[in-house]
């Protein structure tokens, strides 16, 4: 049987059933993209709390409107489930699960591996599987491929008589198809959507690549085929290492220029007037999100297998990891200059999401700031219009709720520390009523409020 031809026809006709594993910041937007282009989508997640919310049309991600989910439910194009036996119903399965670092800053592949083992139990011939989770070069072929090649036989809906047992082995590019296509989601970015961001696609074989390109070509404007999954995996790492290194550069320059009484943001604004050879990157209180704080270390780990030390990448990681400590040092300096010790001081952190105007808490530097300031004896509260309560993370279990920003409450704090520059904040109001402000985002200067009680970090 020509499984490639059968699957390609289903994709071209919009009849392929799409299974997406992981209904988070990557999987849910991808679900919307496929469903809105006429495909039936089954959303899988191990979090039992998400399933009823999705099936009721309720979003748990701030920048994704519940109406978008309700619309695809009305069209009967989407169903969420935790029943992974339904994977055998899917013609294409897309993996969007976390790839964090462990306590030793090495790749933690348990989510990818567990997902692949689950797919293995339900794999049938004629299916396409793509991995979107950011990872080290080689993951698709070293972890997923061997599992799928040795999958137990499941009856195949594409055979003339699906009741007859299937006894042939699984051959990639013939019986099943495997590819890597890195996610490029940017939560809260209104300029780009899942459909408008070019999609890199690398297949294990030419047939795998062709099918994956055909699939993604139905929901994105531009696909970028590459020669292998390893190239696609490496391209995603390059994108984020590029950002990590350049952010580390301006973070280091920030510290140097502060000693020279030079405003790093003014320097960057001047430099970016050059129409070629320069791209502006900006400093901050530390790196957040899933990508930049984590992804570079996937390559440094893999490079050790080849006896190569990635000194440049690791140095950038060290510089960026130091930033919360630098912010705390600046907080101590500012308090000291105003005759107040850090121990016993009351500090309000503005913004705990890792970037402005979203509720995404992944790897937020604000969590590290809370930890460091508490260790030094400060009393910490926070405000974030997008995060009413701090959720537990793999590393932190803070039992804290967002406090209300009122005139009388702001005045209670010895220091207001701006960590995330949400557009919702009334910067004029905050500056008017705060005793001292430590601005890690240059937000107050942008608003013309950088004099007096505002200091930079």
Number of C-alpha atoms within 10 A of each C-alpha: 12 10 18 22 13 13 23 19 13 15 23 13 11 16 15 23 21 26 28 28 28 21 23 16 19 23 25 20 20 23 28 22 21 26 24 18 14 18 23 23 27 23 27 26 21 14 11 10 9 19 20 13 15 22 17 14 19 18 19 15 16 15 17 18 13 17 12 15 23 18 16 22 18 10 12 14 20 25 18 22 20 16 11 19 13 13 26 21 20 23 21 26 26 25 24 28 24 19 21 23 16 11 10 7 12 16 21 17 18 13 15 22 15 11 18 21 17 15 23 22 19 20 29 27 27 26 22 26 27 26 25 23 23 27 29 23 21 17 19 26 18 10 15 23 19 13 18 24 16 13 17 17 18 17 19 20 15 15 14 9 10 12 10 10 11 15 10 9 13 20 14 19 20 16 19 23 31 28 32 30 29 24 21 20 16 15 22 17 11 8 8 14 18 21 19 12 17 18 23 24 28 29 30 20 17 15 19 26 26 18 24 28 23 15 23 21 18 19 22 19 13 16 20 13 19 16 14 21 29 21 19 27 27 17 16 23 25 15 15 17 24 13 17 25 22 18 24 27 17 22 24 17 17 22 17 13 14 13 10 9 9 14 15 20 19 10 13 17 12 11 13 14 11 10 8 7 6 11 12 14 17 17 25 23 28 27 26 21 18 18 22 22 23 26 24 27 23 21 23 20 17 19 15 11 9 8 8 11 14 16 10 11 18 17 13 22 22 11 18 26 18 17 24 26 17 17 24 21 15 17 26 19 15 23 18 12 10 12 8 15 18 23 14 14 18 16 25 24 22 24 26 31 28 25 22 19 21 21 22 23 22 18 23 23 25 26 22 19 24 23 15 16 23 16 11 15 14 18 18 19 17 25 21 27 20 21 19 15 16 19 13 11 12 10 10 13 11 14 9 14 15 19 17 13 19 11 13 10 13 22 17 15 20 22 26 26 26 26 29 26 23 21 10 11 16 11 17 12 13 19 20 13 16 21 18 23 26 24 25 22 19 24 19 23 16 10 11 10 16 17 10 10 15 21 19 22 25
